[in-house]
Amino acid sequence: RKKVTYSVKKLIQVFWKAILFVAVLAILGGGIMGVLAKKKQVTTYTSHQDILISHAINQSSSSNDGNDATNSLVMADMNMMPTYESVASSSEIAEIAHKKLPKNLKKKYSIKDIQSDVDAKSHQQLLILSINAKTKSASDSVKIAQSVAEAMKERLGKIQPGAGTVTILSRSSVADATSKTTPSAKKYAAAGIALGGLVGLIIVVTTISIKESRKK
């Protein structure tokens, strides 16, 4: 077998060529993935509207029996919060909310759209239900969340007999809406850089291995 030797200069040249090749593929991969992410990106806006659901409490009662009754009533309301979540997300509430929307939004969103765009969440140890509406428009999300809150105030007692009174808390606004853009261009670019670098490294190692085997 012929003994293959390399000079230091040759080794340095091979090393830098390999590094450059891997870097180019990494940058290329990051760029391609970043562009793809930008084309697929969608920004959604979520509006949060809180409502309070509770029974009136007689504040004049100071006896132990009165306090016990008050505590029992509050606990009963708290236990009902998961049920109110389901009601707020129901088709019946969505239908009422749809009727309360401005004319242009009635055409833009169907009853099913409202039902799928709205998510209601209760809070542990609180009588507050958060109605969250998510669409591609901040103003639309606000109007939908508010219409669902109004529908709950109007219809909850009929849907769930014995339910507490609904009070709409501080009304949501466009400024309060939160936005989220997906997918993340930065994450896609980072994945592309890693993938491109890996492919480049594999090609470099494979190429060197093939050249070495031919020289032997």
Solvent accessible surface area in square Angstrom, and as a share of the most:
residue,aa,sasa,rsa
1,R,265,0.97
2,K,164,0.69
3,K,172,0.73
4,V,53,0.30
5,T,106,0.62
6,Y,80,0.30
7,S,68,0.44
8,V,113,0.65
9,K,145,0.61
10,K,92,0.39
11,L,96,0.48
12,I,89,0.45
13,Q,82,0.36
14,V,54,0.31
15,F,111,0.46
16,W,153,0.54
17,K,143,0.61
18,A,19,0.15
19,I,79,0.40
20,L,117,0.58
21,F,79,0.33
22,V,32,0.19
23,A,40,0.31
24,V,78,0.45
25,L,37,0.19
26,A,14,0.11
27,I,128,0.65
28,L,99,0.49
29,G,15,0.14
30,G,5,0.05
31,G,41,0.39
32,I,93,0.47
33,M,51,0.23
34,G,13,0.12
35,V,82,0.47
36,L,76,0.38
37,A,0,0.00
38,K,131,0.55
39,K,159,0.67
40,K,121,0.51
41,Q,53,0.23
42,V,62,0.35
43,T,47,0.27
44,T,34,0.20
45,Y,66,0.25
46,T,25,0.15
47,S,1,0.00
48,H,87,0.39
49,Q,0,0.00
50,D,49,0.26
51,I,0,0.00
52,L,57,0.28
53,I,0,0.00
54,S,25,0.16
55,H,59,0.27
56,A,100,0.77
57,I,62,0.31
58,N,103,0.53
59,Q,156,0.69
60,S,97,0.62
61,S,43,0.28
62,S,101,0.65
63,S,63,0.40
64,N,119,0.61
65,D,117,0.60
66,G,15,0.14
67,N,70,0.36
68,D,87,0.45
69,A,62,0.48
70,T,37,0.22
71,N,90,0.46
72,S,72,0.46
73,L,61,0.30
74,V,35,0.20
75,M,99,0.44
76,A,49,0.38
77,D,3,0.02
78,M,42,0.19
79,N,105,0.54
80,M,57,0.25
81,M,5,0.02
82,P,79,0.50
83,T,49,0.28
84,Y,1,0.00
85,E,43,0.19
86,S,75,0.49
87,V,13,0.07
88,A,3,0.02
89,S,38,0.25
90,S,33,0.21
91,S,63,0.41
92,E,74,0.33
93,I,0,0.00
94,A,3,0.03
95,E,77,0.35
96,I,14,0.07
97,A,0,0.00
98,H,33,0.15
99,K,133,0.56
100,K,77,0.33
101,L,7,0.04
102,P,55,0.34
103,K,152,0.65
104,N,102,0.52
105,L,4,0.02
106,K,76,0.32
107,K,163,0.69
108,K,123,0.52
109,Y,21,0.08
110,S,54,0.35
111,I,61,0.31
112,K,164,0.69
113,D,54,0.28
114,I,1,0.00
115,Q,67,0.30
116,S,92,0.59
117,D,35,0.18
118,V,10,0.06
119,D,66,0.34
120,A,5,0.04
121,K,104,0.44
122,S,33,0.21
123,H,75,0.33
124,Q,160,0.71
125,Q,125,0.56
126,L,88,0.44
127,L,26,0.13
128,I,44,0.22
129,L,0,0.00
130,S,11,0.07
131,I,0,0.00
132,N,25,0.13
133,A,0,0.00
134,K,108,0.46
135,T,10,0.06
136,K,145,0.62
137,S,29,0.19
138,A,18,0.14
139,S,44,0.29
140,D,10,0.05
141,S,0,0.00
142,V,12,0.07
143,K,84,0.35
144,I,0,0.00
145,A,0,0.00
146,Q,34,0.15
147,S,5,0.03
148,V,1,0.01
149,A,0,0.00
150,E,57,0.26
151,A,0,0.00
152,M,0,0.00
153,K,120,0.51
154,E,90,0.40
155,R,67,0.24
156,L,1,0.01
157,G,46,0.44
158,K,152,0.64
159,I,52,0.26
160,Q,51,0.22
161,P,106,0.67
162,G,67,0.64
163,A,17,0.13
164,G,7,0.06
165,T,94,0.55
166,V,7,0.04
167,T,64,0.37
168,I,33,0.17
169,L,59,0.30
170,S,105,0.68
171,R,122,0.44
172,S,10,0.06
173,S,45,0.29
174,V,80,0.46
175,A,98,0.76
176,D,91,0.47
177,A,20,0.16
178,T,74,0.43
179,S,72,0.46
180,K,137,0.58
181,T,62,0.36
182,T,65,0.38
183,P,34,0.21
184,S,40,0.26
185,A,20,0.15
186,K,174,0.74
187,K,152,0.64
188,Y,64,0.24
189,A,27,0.21
190,A,60,0.47
191,A,53,0.41
192,G,1,0.01
193,I,89,0.45
194,A,71,0.55
195,L,105,0.52
196,G,9,0.09
197,G,14,0.13
198,L,97,0.48
199,V,64,0.37
200,G,0,0.00
201,L,95,0.47
202,I,99,0.50
203,I,73,0.37
204,V,20,0.12
205,V,84,0.48
206,T,68,0.39
207,T,56,0.32
208,I,71,0.36
209,S,59,0.38
210,I,78,0.39
211,K,117,0.50
212,E,52,0.23
213,S,72,0.46
214,R,194,0.71
215,K,92,0.39
216,K,154,0.65
